Amino acid sequence: MSSNVTAVSYGLKLSLPDIQRLRSLLTDAGLSVDAETRTGDGRFEVYAADCALDSLNAEPGNADAYAEASLGASQLEGPRRTLAASGIDGVDTALVPAELRNAPRKFLIMDVDSTLIQQEVIELLAAYAGKREEVTAVTEAAMRGELDFAQSLHARVAVLAGLPADVVEKVRAEVKLTDGAAELVAAFQAAGHAVAVVSGGFNQILRPIAEDLGLHYWIANELEIIDGALSGKVIGDVVDRAAKEKYLREWAAAEGIPMQHTIAVGDGANDLDMLGAAGIGIAFNAKPAVRAAADAAVNLPYLDAVRYIAGV
């Protein structure tokens, strides 16, 4: 049997009956299970199984050719749907092409607000204008895909007009990395992979975070500051869902890394284009529509679960 996909399951706890149930689910999804590993660090547990997609290996003469081929998302769509529909409560399973997990260099790109960091920065800023609840409602609608992101961003930033620029420093002090974020970045970098973030937030907040983490690439929107106060505008084009995909493609190409070796992580509708373009798109504690569209979902509070999916 030629293994061409790895099933990676993760949850706070994975009992022996859970593992046995997962094996059965993988078989039902048309996968033949080969080598298995289990790991964990006290926060969450991981079960990984090297598998072969039976429908591919069943084709005459296909097994040898497949060793050189790329496993397309369409070929995994059916098994992924089967696993999502009949999974175990509290346990998610990602089906990852072996080509991606075994790639010598990979490219990880992540959203920032509610992914790399725990907060939505625009909401923290809006609190200083007494508009947090109003802005939060708009942000949530935008992340669900109910509003145009660029238009909603301009509307939300407008309420910041007149705030003294030093609120940016105050908000920066409130921002906390998501649990496991620093560990995820460090693991990728130590293995020689490239790491980037792309944000619909703001450079003034992201810059020190990106520099502290030593990220290869990063970009966000730029708040306009005039005479020591926020103008209520951003400078230049908004970093929206199309821009996120554009930067993924540009930066991966600059690193000489093919798209099938890229991993994208995000939580909102403005992440959907880059999630769809990447070798694997991962929804991190995401809105339902994003979870449904992504290749995999992490519903744990630990961002470094992504490294086990990627095989890093």
C-alpha positions in Angstrom: 0.0 0.0 0.0 1.3 3.4 -1.0 0.4 6.0 1.7 -0.6 9.3 0.1 -2.5 11.1 2.9 -2.1 11.4 6.6 -5.1 11.6 8.9 -4.3 13.8 11.9 -6.9 13.8 14.8 -6.6 16.1 17.8 -8.6 16.8 20.9 -8.2 17.6 24.6 -8.4 13.8 25.3 -8.1 10.8 23.0 -9.1 7.6 24.7 -8.4 4.1 23.3 -12.1 3.8 22.3 -11.7 7.1 20.5 -8.7 5.8 18.5 -10.6 2.6 17.6 -13.6 4.7 16.5 -11.3 6.9 14.4 -9.8 3.9 12.6 -13.3 2.7 11.8 -14.3 6.2 10.5 -11.2 6.4 8.3 -12.1 3.0 6.8 -15.7 4.2 6.2 -14.2 7.3 4.5 -12.4 5.1 2.0 -8.9 5.1 3.6 -6.7 2.2 4.4 -4.8 2.8 7.6 -1.0 2.0 7.8 1.5 3.4 10.3 0.0 5.1 13.4 1.5 7.5 16.0 0.1 9.1 19.1 1.5 12.1 20.9 0.5 14.8 23.4 1.8 17.4 25.8 -0.7 17.6 28.6 -2.8 20.2 26.8 -4.1 18.2 23.9 -3.5 14.8 22.3 -2.8 13.9 18.7 -3.4 10.7 16.7 -1.8 10.5 13.2 -2.3 7.6 10.7 -0.6 7.3 7.4 -3.3 6.2 4.9 -3.9 5.4 1.3 -7.0 6.6 -0.5 -8.5 3.4 -1.7 -10.2 4.9 -4.7 -6.8 5.9 -6.1 -4.9 2.7 -5.4 -7.8 0.7 -6.9 -7.2 2.1 -10.3 -5.0 -0.2 -12.5 -1.4 1.0 -12.8 -2.2 4.0 -10.7 -0.2 3.3 -7.5 3.3 3.8 -9.0 2.2 6.9 -10.9 0.6 8.3 -7.7 3.9 8.3 -5.9 4.9 11.2 -8.2 1.6 12.9 -8.2 -0.1 15.6 -6.2 -3.2 14.7 -4.3 -5.8 17.3 -5.2 -8.3 18.8 -2.9 -11.2 17.4 -4.9 -9.9 13.9 -4.3 -10.1 14.5 -0.5 -13.4 16.3 -0.6 -15.6 13.2 -0.2 -13.5 11.6 2.7 -13.4 15.0 4.4 -17.1 15.3 4.3 -17.6 11.8 5.6 -15.3 12.4 8.6 -16.9 15.8 9.4 -20.4 14.3 9.3 -19.6 11.3 11.6 -16.8 12.5 13.8 -16.3 12.3 17.6 -17.4 15.2 19.8 -14.4 17.3 20.8 -12.1 15.7 18.2 -11.3 17.0 14.8 -9.5 15.2 11.9 -7.5 16.8 9.1 -6.7 14.9 6.0 -3.3 16.1 4.8 -1.6 15.1 1.5 1.6 13.3 2.2 3.3 15.6 -0.3 2.7 18.6 1.9 3.7 16.9 5.2 6.9 15.5 3.6 7.9 18.8 1.8 11.4 20.0 2.5 10.2 23.6 2.8 6.8 24.8 3.7 5.1 28.2 3.8 2.8 29.1 6.7 0.6 32.1 6.5 -1.8 33.2 9.2 -4.4 35.8 9.9 -3.7 37.9 13.0 -6.8 39.1 14.9 -8.5 36.1 16.7 -5.8 33.8 15.2 -2.2 34.9 15.9 -3.6 37.1 18.7 -6.5 36.6 21.0 -8.2 39.9 20.4 -9.8 42.0 17.6 -7.7 45.1 17.6 -10.3 47.3 16.1 -12.6 46.5 19.0 -9.9 47.4 21.5 -9.3 50.8 19.7 -13.1 51.4 19.5 -13.4 51.0 23.3 -11.4 54.3 23.7 -14.0 56.0 21.5 -16.9 54.6 23.5 -18.0 52.6 20.5 -16.9 49.0 21.3 -20.3 47.3 21.2 -21.2 49.0 17.9 -17.9 48.1 16.3 -18.0 44.5 17.6 -21.4 43.9 16.0 -20.0 45.2 12.6 -16.8 43.1 13.0 -18.8 39.9 13.7 -21.0 40.5 10.7 -18.0 41.1 8.5 -16.3 37.9 9.7 -19.4 36.0 8.9 -19.2 37.3 5.4 -22.4 39.4 5.7 -20.7 42.7 4.9 -18.1 43.8 2.4 -14.8 43.8 4.4 -13.3 46.9 3.0 -16.5 49.0 3.4 -17.0 47.7 6.9 -13.4 48.5 7.8 -13.7 52.1 6.6 -16.9 52.4 8.7 -15.3 51.0 11.8 -12.1 53.1 11.5 -14.2 56.2 11.0 -15.4 56.0 14.6 -11.8 56.4 15.8 -11.4 59.9 14.3 -10.0 62.3 16.9 -8.5 59.7 19.2 -5.0 60.7 20.4 -2.4 58.6 18.7 -1.1 57.3 22.1 -4.2 55.0 22.3 -2.3 52.8 19.8 0.4 52.2 22.4 -2.2 51.4 25.1 -3.9 48.9 22.8 -0.6 47.3 21.9 -0.1 46.6 25.6 -3.5 44.9 25.8 -2.8 42.5 22.9 -1.9 38.9 23.8 -0.6 36.1 21.5 -2.9 33.1 21.2 -1.7 30.2 23.3 0.8 28.2 21.2 1.4 31.0 18.7 5.0 31.6 19.6 5.7 27.9 19.8 4.1 27.3 16.3 6.2 30.0 14.7 9.4 28.8 16.4 8.8 25.2 15.3 8.4 26.2 11.7 11.4 28.5 11.7 13.6 25.9 13.4 12.7 23.4 10.7 13.7 25.9 8.0 10.2 26.8 6.9 8.9 30.3 6.1 6.2 32.1 8.2 4.1 35.1 7.3 1.1 36.9 8.6 -1.4 39.0 6.7 -4.0 41.1 8.6 -7.0 43.2 8.1 -5.8 45.0 11.2 -3.2 47.6 11.6 0.6 47.9 11.0 1.0 50.0 14.1 -0.1 47.1 16.3 1.4 44.3 14.2 4.9 45.7 13.6 6.3 44.9 17.0 4.6 41.5 17.2 6.1 40.5 13.8 9.5 41.8 14.7 9.5 40.0 18.1 8.5 36.7 16.4 11.0 37.2 13.6 8.4 36.7 10.9 9.6 36.4 7.3 6.7 38.5 5.9 3.9 40.5 7.3 1.5 43.2 6.3 -1.6 45.0 7.6 -3.5 48.3 7.1 -1.9 51.6 8.1 -3.9 53.9 10.3 -3.6 57.5 9.3 -2.3 59.8 12.0 -2.4 63.6 11.6 -1.2 66.1 14.2 -1.0 63.4 16.8 -4.5 62.0 16.4 -6.2 59.3 14.4 -7.9 60.7 11.3 -10.5 57.9 11.1 -9.0 56.7 7.8 -6.5 54.1 6.6 -3.7 54.8 4.1 -3.8 53.0 0.8 -5.7 49.9 -0.3 -7.4 47.8 2.4 -5.9 44.4 3.1 -9.1 42.4 2.2 -9.7 38.7 1.3 -8.4 39.1 -2.2 -5.2 40.8 -0.9 -4.6 38.0 1.5 -4.6 35.4 -1.3 -2.4 37.7 -3.4 0.3 38.0 -0.7 0.2 34.3 -0.1 1.0 33.6 -3.7 3.6 36.4 -4.0 5.5 35.4 -0.8 5.4 31.7 -1.5 6.8 32.4 -5.0 9.5 34.6 -3.5 10.5 31.7 -1.3 10.4 29.2 -4.2 7.8 27.2 -2.4 5.0 25.7 -4.5 1.4 26.4 -3.5 0.7 22.8 -2.7 3.3 23.1 0.1 1.6 26.1 1.8 -0.6 26.2 4.9 -3.0 29.0 5.6 -4.8 29.6 8.9 -7.6 32.0 9.7 -11.0 32.5 11.3 -13.1 34.9 9.3 -14.8 35.2 5.9 -12.0 37.6 4.8 -9.6 34.6 5.1 -11.5 32.3 2.7 -9.6 33.1 -0.5 -6.2 32.3 1.0 -7.6 29.2 2.8 -8.9 28.0 -0.5 -5.7 28.8 -2.4 -3.3 27.1 0.1 -2.2 23.5 0.0 -4.3 23.1 3.1 -6.6 25.8 4.6 -7.2 25.5 8.4 -10.1 27.2 10.1 -9.0 28.2 13.6 -11.9 28.6 16.1 -13.7 30.0 13.1 -17.1 31.1 12.1 -19.4 28.2 10.9 -19.2 29.2 7.2 -15.4 29.3 7.4 -15.2 25.9 9.1 -17.5 24.5 6.4 -15.3 25.8 3.6 -11.9 25.0 5.0 -9.9 21.8 4.5 -9.5 21.3 8.2 -10.6 22.9 11.5 -8.9 23.4 14.8 -11.4 24.0 17.6 -8.8 23.9 20.4 -7.5 27.1 22.0 -3.9 26.1 21.0 -2.6 27.5 17.7 0.4 25.1 17.7 -2.0 22.2 16.9 -1.3 23.4 13.4 2.2 22.1 13.5 0.9 18.5 13.9 -1.3 18.9 10.9 1.6 20.2 8.8 4.0 17.5 10.1 6.4 20.0 11.6 
